[in-house]
Structure formats: structure tokens, C-alpha cells
Amino acid sequence: MTNEAYYGAEYCILMRQACEQLTALVEKWRASYVGETDVQPIVYCTHRIKSPESMMRKLAARGLPNTPEAAKRQVYDGVGFRIVCAFESDVFLIIQHLESCGIFTVEHKKDYLSYPKPNGYRSVHLCVRMNDSGVLAEIQVRTIAMDCWATLEHQLRYKKNVANDTLLKSELKRCADEIASVDLTMQTIRELLKEADSF
């Protein structure tokens, strides 16, 4: 089934416009940082519209009606937008920008960077409603190191009949903790370099 067949052609246009608005916003910020900082705060960003199959699985998992109307009104990540940053401090800088940008209303915030999930996942999620169209979107902001971990964890999570599943989860959690430690070390190195430049 196509996105247009599931969400409706007009709503799909609005979803794509939301992606374009968010991309333009991020590109504007990236341009403004050129030459101003040691490392670009935003490494890259990606976006996608959730496939009908994935959306229907999510609705079922949440016990919601399996309808396009429920998908549009009750699930935020029909439009998914991810911003990947160099350092943890950049994540919170970008979150501040997002919360004050004016093109959407933040309806929920999930700070898994300050309060990681039990499996080790670290990121900040903003569940937003676009001001001009009412389209729901979820914006994820994380470091490049955690994005690497999350990408692999996502792929492994959907593998069926994995031997030693408990061991796999334990190893993924260990890797997440090690990556968080690396992020902290890189942040410290960055601060030390800034101090050296200030003398």
C-alpha cells in the first residue's frame, strides 16, 4: 500500500511539507554556524514518512484503532525527523533552538539523554504539531555516536528467533554505556581545546 492510499493524497502533501520546513530550518541554522564554532553542531539530518505497514503495526501495539484517522491524530512519528549532532552539548543547544523556532508547538518532550531507557538508548525526542497544517511529527536529536548504536539496535530488534537474546540485550546495553562514556570524553576534550584556544 502506498502512503497516498493510506494517509490520503492531500495529507501526504502536508507531511512532505512538514519535512521540507524542518529541513529548511536546520539548513538555516547550519549556515549560521559556518565559521563561528570549532565543529558544526549539526552533522546531518534525515527524515521519513512512516510506511502504512509500520504505522499499522504501531497502532496495533498501542491498542489504537487501525485507521488512518488514528494514525494522523494519535501517533506523532508519522513524520519522523532526526538531527544528529557532534557533541552532547550540541544536542541541548539544538533542542533550545527547536523549542523556540515558532513553526510548531511542542506537545511532549522525552529526554532519554538525561534519563536513558533501560536498554541504554539515549536521545531527546520532541513530539510536535506543525502550526500551519496541524501535522504531527517527532523530532529526534542525538549524537553521532548514539545514532550509530541506535541504528544497529533497531535492526537487531526486529530479528526473529535470535539465539542468546538475553546476552544480546546485555551486550547492546554495555555498548550504549561505553558510547555514552566516549561522548562524555569527547565533550571534555572539546572543552579543553576551547580553554587552550582562549589563552
N, C-alpha and C positions, 0 to 999 in steps of 0.2 A: 504494500500500500504506500502511496506517495504521501508526502507531507501535505500537499494541497488537498488530496482526497480526505485526509483525516482531519486536519485543522480548518480547512476551508481556504480557498484561494486568497480572499481578502485578508484573512488573519495571518496567513503566511507572509504576505507583503509587509504587514506590520511587524512581524517577528524579524524579518530580514532588515527592516528599517531600524529596529532596536539594535541589532548587531552593528549596523553601519554607524549609528550615533555613538555607540560606545567605542568603536574603533577610532572614529574621528576624534573623540575626546582624548583617548590615550595617545594618539599620534600628536595631538596639540601639546600635551604635556611633555612628550619625549622631545619634541622640537625645542621647547622652552628650556630644557635642561642641557642642551648642547653647549659645551664649553664652560658650564657653571659648576659641575661636580666632578669628582675623581672618576666615578663609574656611573654610567647611566642607571638610574633607579629601576627602570623597566627594561628587562632583557627582551621579552617578546610577549605577545598576547595571542590568544586563539579564541574562536567561538564556534558554536554549532547549534543547530536546532535539533531537539531530541526527536529521534525517529518514532513513528507511530508504535512500532513493536516495543521499543524501550519504554515509551510512555505508558502503554497499556500494562506492561509488567509492573511499573511503579504504582499505578493506580490500584492494581490488584493487591500488591504488597501492603499498601496503606489502607486497604479496605474501603477505597473510594469507588464511586460509580465508574464503570468503564465507558465513559463518554467523552467526546471532545470538549464538551462544556466544562466537565470537571477538570480536565487537563488544563484548560485555559484559565480557570478561576481558582484552582486549589493547588496547583503544582508550579513552583517557581522556576524550576530549571528546564522548562520547555525551551527557553533561550538560555544557553549556558555560555558564560564569558569568563575566560581565565586570564589573569595578568600574572606574569612570572617576573619576580624581582631578583636582584643580585644578592641583597642582604636583608636580614630580618627587619632592621630599622627602616628599610625602604618599603617593606610591606605596610607598616603602620603609617608611613608618610603618604603612600598612595591611598590607603583607606581614608585618611583625613581629607584628601582631595575629593575622593568619590562621595563622601558624606556631605560635602558642601558644594557639589558641582551644579545642582539645580535642575538637572534633566530627568531626575527620577526621585521617588520617595523611598527611603529605606524603611521597610516594614519589619524586617527581622535581621539581626546580626548574630553570627555564630563565630566566636573566636576560639578556634581549635589550635591557634598558635600559642596563646597564653595558657589554654586548658586543653591539651591534646586528647584525642579519643583514646580509648583503652588499647587499640591496636597500634598506636603511635602516630596516627595521622595528624599532621599539623598544617593549618591553613586558616585564612579568615574568609568567611562567606557573608556576602550581603544579599539578602533576598529583597528585591526592589520591584517597584511598579513604575513603568515609564510614564512621565507626566502627560505627554501629548497623546498617547494611544491607550494607556491602561494595560499594556502588555506586561506580564510578569517575567522577571529574569533573575537568574542567580549569578552573581559575580564572585569568583574565587580569586584570592590573591595569596600567593605563596612564593617561597624562594625557589631558585632553580634546582637546588639540591633536593628539596622536598618534592618538587614536581617530578623529578626522576623517580623517586621512591613511589609516589602515588600512581604514576603511570604503570609501573611494573606490578604494584599491588592490585590495581584494578584488573589487569589482565589475568593474574593468577586467581583472583577471587572467583572468576567465572569458569575456571577449570573444574570439570566434574570428576568425581572419583579419584581425588588426589591422595596418594599414599602418604602416610605420616602427616596428616593435615594439622595436627596439634603442633608438631615440630615446625612445620612451615610457618604457622602463625607466630610462633615464638621467635623464629629467625627473622621474620619481617619486622616484628616489634623491636628486636635488637638492632636491626639495620636502621630503623627510624630513629631510635635513640642516638645511634652513632652519627647519623646525618645531622641531627639537632645539635650535637656536640661540635661537629665540623662547622655548622652555620655560626655557632657562637664564637668559635675560634677565628673564623674569617672576619666576623664583625670586630673582634678585638684587634686583629691585625690592621683592619681598616682604620680604627681609631688611633692606633699607634702611629700609622703613617701620616694621618692628619696632624697629630701632635708634632711629628718631626718636621712637617712642612711649615708649621706655624712659627718655628724658631728662626 
